Amino acid sequence: MKKLVTISLLFIIHFNVNGQTKPKEEFLSVHLEAGVKVKKNLFVHDTLDVIYEERYKRGTSKSIISFYSVENQLLGKDTLKIQFGFNRLYLDLTKYEFLYRNKWYVLEIEEKYGQLCQLQFYFDKLPQPFRPITTLEKVSLNCEEGENSLFKIRTELNGGTSPYDITYIISKDKEQKQLLFEPFSLKNKEKFKDYDLLVEAYQGFYIKSIVMDNCMEVYEELIFTDCKESTKIQVNLNLLPNLNQQESNKQIDQ
């Protein structure tokens, strides 16, 4: 009779809100049958956080974990203290000189009766600093009161981890209380298309762009424009997204 070994993966993502660090936890449980290699779309940047359940060894003992290439070549081993029940294992991949980024590997843990628990993962490259850039291009400018001008909104994605979400908020005031249009969002995109905006530019207006990457890092820019110039007046990084506001936003380009 085959025994079932369970590995639960715990991912912790940190983002900064007004100077406070708050974690967001997401559990991904992988049920591995002994002797079977399971591949999940698991991309790890630095630390592989594993919750391993030892069902047979009593007390605390040392167990060997092994790393293999996908061609089944043994690359290296490590020894960890494992106790009966659930164990939280922090596997800092950066300390293993035999592991290189941008490659697939297999983690193997051997339980008491010699059965193997294997998990395939990808040691991912570090993302570049998250710095999207939103610009406003004047296509057709009319500075008469009551007349509309045509602008093109462009957001270039730099760094971070894809896919990305973006929200545009266009208003008369800096606080975004006097909205000129209903805020709208683009979701789950590798890149964003340019957006044409027809609006009266006589008294000027504000555009706020809020971009969030797949690691919940948020980059926010605020631009003011009128008939004279466009000025970027505010940039914020690592803000907690306003979830209630985003849920009510109009989504386009699905």
C-alpha positions in Angstrom: 0.0 0.0 0.0 1.4 3.4 -1.0 1.8 6.0 1.6 0.9 9.6 0.9 3.2 12.4 1.9 2.0 16.0 1.9 4.0 19.1 1.3 2.4 22.5 1.8 4.0 25.6 0.3 3.6 28.9 2.1 4.4 32.0 0.1 4.8 35.3 2.0 4.7 38.6 0.1 5.5 41.8 1.9 4.4 45.3 0.9 4.8 48.6 2.7 1.8 50.7 3.7 2.5 54.0 5.4 5.8 52.7 6.8 4.3 49.4 8.1 5.2 46.1 6.7 2.3 43.7 6.3 2.4 40.1 5.0 0.0 38.6 2.6 -0.1 34.8 2.8 -1.1 32.4 0.1 -1.2 28.6 0.6 -0.5 26.2 -2.2 -0.8 22.5 -1.1 0.9 19.9 -3.1 0.0 16.3 -2.4 2.8 14.1 -3.5 2.6 10.3 -3.9 5.8 8.6 -2.9 8.1 8.0 -5.9 6.1 10.5 -8.1 7.6 13.7 -9.4 5.1 16.5 -9.4 5.7 19.7 -11.4 3.8 22.8 -10.5 4.2 26.3 -12.0 6.2 27.2 -8.9 8.6 30.1 -9.4 10.9 30.9 -6.5 13.1 34.0 -6.2 15.1 33.4 -3.0 13.4 31.3 -0.4 11.4 28.1 -0.7 9.1 28.0 2.4 8.0 24.4 2.9 5.6 22.9 5.5 6.5 19.2 5.6 4.6 16.6 7.6 6.6 13.8 9.1 4.2 11.0 10.0 6.6 8.3 11.2 9.8 9.5 12.9 9.2 10.2 16.6 11.0 13.0 18.4 13.6 15.2 16.5 16.1 13.8 14.0 18.2 14.9 11.1 16.9 14.3 7.6 18.6 14.7 4.3 17.1 16.8 1.5 18.6 16.5 -2.0 18.5 18.7 -5.1 18.5 17.2 -8.5 18.5 18.6 -12.0 15.5 17.8 -14.2 17.8 15.3 -15.9 18.0 13.5 -12.5 21.6 14.5 -11.8 22.3 14.9 -8.1 23.6 18.4 -7.5 23.9 18.7 -3.8 22.4 17.8 -0.4 21.6 19.5 2.9 20.8 18.2 6.4 17.8 19.6 8.3 16.3 18.9 11.7 12.9 17.3 11.3 10.5 16.4 14.1 7.3 14.4 14.2 4.3 16.3 12.8 4.5 19.5 10.8 7.8 21.2 10.1 8.3 24.7 8.7 11.4 24.5 6.5 13.0 27.7 5.2 15.1 26.7 2.2 17.3 29.7 1.3 18.2 28.7 -2.3 20.8 31.5 -2.5 23.1 29.7 -0.1 23.5 26.6 -2.4 26.3 27.2 -4.8 25.2 24.4 -7.0 21.8 26.1 -7.8 21.7 28.7 -10.6 18.8 31.0 -11.5 16.7 30.5 -14.6 16.7 26.7 -14.2 14.3 24.0 -13.1 15.2 21.8 -10.1 13.8 18.9 -8.1 13.7 19.0 -4.3 13.6 15.5 -2.7 12.9 14.5 0.9 13.2 10.9 2.0 10.8 9.7 4.7 11.5 7.1 7.4 10.7 4.1 5.2 12.7 5.2 2.3 9.9 6.6 0.1 10.7 9.8 -1.7 8.8 13.0 -1.8 9.7 15.1 -4.8 8.8 18.6 -5.9 9.9 20.3 -9.1 10.4 24.1 -8.9 12.0 26.9 -10.9 14.7 29.1 -9.4 13.6 32.3 -11.0 15.7 35.4 -11.8 15.3 38.4 -9.6 12.9 41.0 -11.0 14.2 44.4 -11.9 13.1 47.3 -9.7 9.4 48.1 -10.4 9.3 51.4 -12.1 6.5 51.8 -14.6 6.3 55.2 -16.4 3.0 56.9 -17.4 3.1 59.7 -19.9 0.5 62.0 -21.5 0.9 63.0 -25.1 -1.0 65.9 -26.6 -2.4 64.8 -29.9 -4.8 67.7 -30.7 -4.9 70.6 -28.3 -7.8 73.1 -28.1 -7.4 75.7 -25.3 -10.9 77.3 -25.8 -13.3 76.9 -22.9 -15.9 74.2 -23.6 -13.8 72.6 -26.4 -12.2 69.2 -26.1 -8.6 68.2 -26.7 -7.3 64.8 -27.6 -4.6 63.1 -25.5 -2.9 59.8 -25.5 -2.2 58.0 -22.2 0.8 55.6 -22.3 2.1 53.4 -19.5 5.5 51.7 -20.1 6.2 48.7 -17.8 9.6 48.4 -16.3 10.7 45.8 -13.8 8.4 44.0 -11.4 6.8 40.6 -12.0 4.1 40.1 -14.7 1.2 40.1 -15.2 0.2 43.6 -14.2 -3.0 45.5 -13.4 -3.5 49.2 -13.9 -6.1 51.7 -12.9 -6.5 55.2 -14.3 -8.4 57.9 -12.4 -9.1 61.2 -14.2 -10.3 64.2 -12.2 -10.5 68.0 -11.9 -8.8 68.0 -8.5 -5.7 66.5 -7.0 -7.7 64.5 -4.4 -9.7 62.7 -7.1 -13.0 63.8 -5.6 -14.3 65.6 -8.8 -14.1 62.8 -11.3 -14.3 63.6 -15.0 -14.8 60.0 -16.0 -15.5 56.7 -14.3 -12.2 55.1 -13.2 -11.3 52.1 -15.3 -8.9 49.2 -15.1 -6.9 46.8 -17.2 -6.3 43.5 -15.6 -3.8 40.6 -15.9 -1.8 42.1 -18.8 1.8 41.7 -20.0 1.7 45.1 -21.5 -0.8 48.0 -21.9 -2.2 49.6 -25.0 -2.2 53.3 -25.4 -5.5 54.9 -24.3 -7.1 57.9 -26.2 -8.6 60.5 -24.0 -11.0 63.3 -25.2 -11.3 65.9 -22.5 -11.6 69.7 -22.0 -8.1 71.0 -21.1 -9.0 74.6 -20.5 -8.8 74.5 -16.7 -6.5 71.5 -16.5 -7.0 68.1 -15.0 -5.3 65.3 -13.1 -4.5 61.7 -14.1 -3.6 59.1 -11.5 -2.2 55.8 -12.7 -2.0 52.9 -10.2 0.0 49.9 -11.5 0.3 46.6 -9.5 2.5 43.7 -10.4 2.0 40.0 -9.7 3.8 40.3 -6.4 1.4 43.0 -5.1 3.9 45.8 -5.5 2.1 49.0 -6.3 3.5 52.0 -8.2 1.4 55.2 -8.3 1.9 58.4 -10.4 -0.1 61.6 -10.4 0.1 63.9 -13.5 -1.3 67.4 -13.9 -1.9 68.8 -17.4 -3.4 71.9 -18.9 -2.9 74.0 -22.0 0.6 75.0 -21.0 2.3 71.9 -19.8 2.1 68.4 -18.3 3.8 67.9 -14.9 4.3 64.8 -12.8 3.6 66.0 -9.3 3.6 62.8 -7.2 5.1 59.3 -7.3 4.5 56.7 -4.6 5.8 53.1 -4.4 4.5 50.1 -2.4 1.1 51.4 -1.6 -1.7 49.2 -0.5 -4.3 49.1 -3.3 -7.8 50.4 -2.5 -9.6 47.1 -3.1 -13.1 48.6 -2.7 -12.3 51.2 -5.3 -10.8 48.7 -7.7 -13.8 46.4 -7.5 -16.1 49.2 -8.5 -13.9 50.4 -11.4 -14.9 49.8 -14.9 -12.9 47.1 -16.6 -12.1 47.3 -20.3 -10.0 45.4 -22.8 -10.7 42.0 -21.2 
